[in-house]
Amino acid sequence: MSLSELKPGQKGQVHSVQGNRALTKRLFALGCTPGTDVKVIKMAPLGDPMIINFRGFNLAIRKDDAKNIFLSES
């Protein structure tokens, strides 16, 4: 399951981050690494971008980028 599939209020744990090198490097630098708990705070009216919370801060991320963040099965 990818992060883009979660609805506001749902949580998950990062399993892997894929995509192009610039995207993965940026997300890792922000602390979005495997094992990190992530929660979807809210979605924009048209669904893009989405606001997520991890490691104590909120981040606006495009849905296309969120599709590259895979969550572990709970």
LOROTOR-196524 format. One record per residue: y, z, x of N, C-alpha, C in turn. Coordinates in nm, 3 decimals, decimal comma. Atoms other than C-alpha are relative to their C-alpha. Example, Ala and Ser with C-alpha at 12.3 -4.5 7.8 and 13.67 -1.06 7.14 Angstrom:
PT nnorth nup neast canorth caup caeast cnorth cup ceast
PT -0,119 0,000 0,089 -0,450 0,780 1,230 0,120 0,000 0,090
PT -0,119 -0,006 -0,082 -0,106 0,714 1,367 0,109 0,073 -0,077
END
This chain:
PT nnorth nup neast canorth caup caeast cnorth cup ceast
PT -0,117 0,000 0,085 0,000 0,000 0,000 0,123 0,000 0,089
PT -0,124 0,002 -0,078 0,348 -0,078 0,128 0,106 0,087 -0,066
PT -0,109 -0,084 0,049 0,663 0,128 0,089 0,072 -0,065 -0,117
PT -0,072 0,071 0,107 0,813 -0,139 -0,137 -0,065 0,019 -0,137
PT 0,072 -0,019 0,126 0,551 -0,057 -0,405 0,026 0,136 -0,064
PT -0,027 -0,133 0,056 0,665 0,305 -0,451 0,119 -0,005 -0,094
PT -0,110 -0,016 0,096 0,893 0,406 -0,738 0,082 0,122 0,041
PT -0,081 -0,118 -0,031 1,179 0,659 -0,716 -0,073 0,130 -0,032
PT 0,068 -0,129 0,014 1,042 1,011 -0,666 -0,138 0,003 0,063
PT 0,133 0,003 -0,060 0,713 0,896 -0,515 0,009 0,015 0,152
PT 0,005 -0,027 -0,143 0,610 0,994 -0,162 -0,119 -0,070 0,063
PT 0,111 0,055 -0,075 0,384 0,857 0,106 0,015 0,037 0,146
PT -0,002 -0,026 -0,143 0,300 0,884 0,472 -0,018 -0,132 0,073
PT 0,003 0,126 -0,073 0,365 0,602 0,716 -0,131 -0,011 0,077
PT 0,123 0,029 -0,074 0,044 0,449 0,849 0,031 -0,096 0,114
PT -0,038 0,097 -0,103 0,189 0,150 1,036 0,126 -0,075 -0,042
PT -0,118 0,083 0,023 0,500 -0,063 1,071 -0,029 -0,135 0,066
PT 0,026 0,134 -0,052 0,456 -0,437 1,111 0,123 -0,086 -0,020
PT -0,113 0,089 0,014 0,683 -0,738 1,107 0,049 -0,046 0,134
PT -0,050 0,050 -0,127 0,903 -0,890 1,370 0,037 0,114 0,094
PT -0,023 -0,101 -0,104 0,974 -0,708 1,694 0,129 0,079 -0,021
PT -0,129 -0,067 0,021 1,339 -0,631 1,611 -0,009 0,104 -0,112
PT 0,016 -0,093 0,112 1,244 -0,468 1,280 -0,079 0,123 0,041
PT 0,082 -0,116 -0,039 0,969 -0,249 1,423 0,073 0,087 0,102
PT -0,075 -0,077 -0,101 1,186 -0,146 1,718 0,108 0,084 -0,067
PT -0,107 -0,071 0,069 1,475 -0,051 1,486 -0,056 0,117 -0,081
PT 0,058 -0,106 0,082 1,252 0,149 1,250 -0,057 0,113 0,085
PT 0,052 -0,104 -0,091 1,078 0,331 1,537 0,115 0,081 0,059
PT -0,116 -0,071 -0,056 1,419 0,417 1,687 0,059 0,098 -0,101
PT -0,050 -0,088 0,104 1,520 0,569 1,353 -0,096 0,115 -0,032
PT 0,098 -0,106 0,023 1,203 0,782 1,351 -0,103 -0,032 -0,105
PT 0,099 0,043 0,099 0,995 0,585 1,103 -0,127 -0,039 0,076
PT 0,120 0,018 -0,080 0,672 0,629 1,300 -0,123 0,042 -0,079
PT 0,122 -0,042 0,071 0,308 0,669 1,191 -0,009 0,152 -0,012
PT 0,010 -0,143 0,027 0,253 1,010 1,032 0,123 0,059 -0,066
PT -0,125 -0,048 0,060 0,609 1,042 0,899 -0,010 -0,004 -0,152
PT -0,005 -0,004 0,146 0,644 1,151 0,536 0,125 -0,072 -0,048
PT -0,110 0,080 0,053 0,865 0,917 0,332 0,006 0,020 -0,151
PT -0,019 -0,012 0,144 1,011 0,960 -0,017 0,104 -0,101 -0,046
PT -0,097 0,093 0,057 1,185 0,698 -0,231 0,096 0,082 -0,086
PT -0,102 -0,077 0,072 1,511 0,850 -0,357 0,048 -0,078 -0,122
PT -0,044 0,082 0,112 1,646 0,565 -0,571 -0,001 -0,146 0,038
PT -0,004 0,145 -0,017 1,660 0,191 -0,619 0,133 -0,050 -0,054
PT -0,119 0,065 0,053 1,962 -0,030 -0,667 -0,036 -0,060 -0,135
PT 0,028 0,053 0,134 1,996 -0,170 -1,021 -0,091 -0,123 -0,002
PT 0,086 0,117 -0,004 1,830 -0,497 -0,921 -0,119 0,020 0,094
PT 0,116 -0,032 -0,081 1,574 -0,322 -0,697 0,017 -0,018 0,149
PT -0,019 0,022 -0,143 1,726 -0,409 -0,361 0,143 0,033 0,037
PT 0,092 -0,073 -0,087 1,808 -0,215 -0,148 -0,056 0,125 -0,067
PT 0,053 -0,128 0,047 1,611 0,105 -0,190 0,043 0,108 0,098
PT -0,040 -0,114 -0,083 1,715 0,446 -0,061 -0,125 0,084 0,023
PT 0,115 -0,082 -0,033 1,441 0,633 0,123 0,046 0,120 0,082
PT -0,030 -0,120 -0,077 1,436 0,976 0,283 -0,118 0,029 0,092
PT 0,101 -0,046 -0,095 1,246 1,070 0,597 0,071 0,071 0,114
PT -0,054 -0,080 -0,110 1,304 1,319 0,876 0,139 0,058 -0,030
PT -0,122 -0,069 0,037 1,590 1,477 0,680 0,123 -0,086 -0,025
PT -0,116 0,083 0,031 1,815 1,176 0,625 -0,039 -0,115 -0,092
PT 0,022 0,112 0,090 1,854 0,895 0,375 0,032 -0,131 0,072
PT -0,018 0,131 -0,060 1,828 0,529 0,471 -0,010 -0,105 -0,109
PT 0,008 0,114 0,092 1,906 0,218 0,268 -0,076 -0,110 0,074
PT 0,085 0,102 -0,062 1,643 -0,046 0,339 -0,025 -0,112 -0,100
PT 0,029 0,114 0,087 1,589 -0,393 0,203 -0,147 0,001 -0,039
PT 0,138 0,003 0,049 1,276 -0,444 -0,003 -0,088 -0,087 0,089
PT 0,076 0,085 -0,092 1,166 -0,724 0,232 -0,043 0,076 0,125
PT 0,035 -0,083 -0,115 1,175 -0,476 0,522 -0,101 0,108 -0,039
PT 0,091 -0,105 0,048 0,999 -0,207 0,315 -0,143 -0,053 -0,017
PT 0,133 0,059 0,013 0,709 -0,449 0,262 -0,078 0,006 0,131
PT 0,064 -0,006 -0,131 0,636 -0,416 0,635 -0,035 0,143 0,043
PT 0,035 -0,139 -0,028 0,597 -0,036 0,622 -0,120 0,035 -0,088
PT 0,124 -0,027 0,075 0,241 0,048 0,524 -0,028 0,149 -0,001
PT 0,026 -0,142 0,019 0,142 0,388 0,388 -0,150 0,027 -0,001
PT 0,141 -0,036 0,000 -0,186 0,572 0,431 -0,044 0,040 -0,140
PT 0,058 -0,037 0,129 -0,415 0,631 0,136 -0,004 0,152 -0,011
PT 0,001 -0,146 0,021 -0,382 0,980 -0,011 -0,124 0,043 -0,073
END
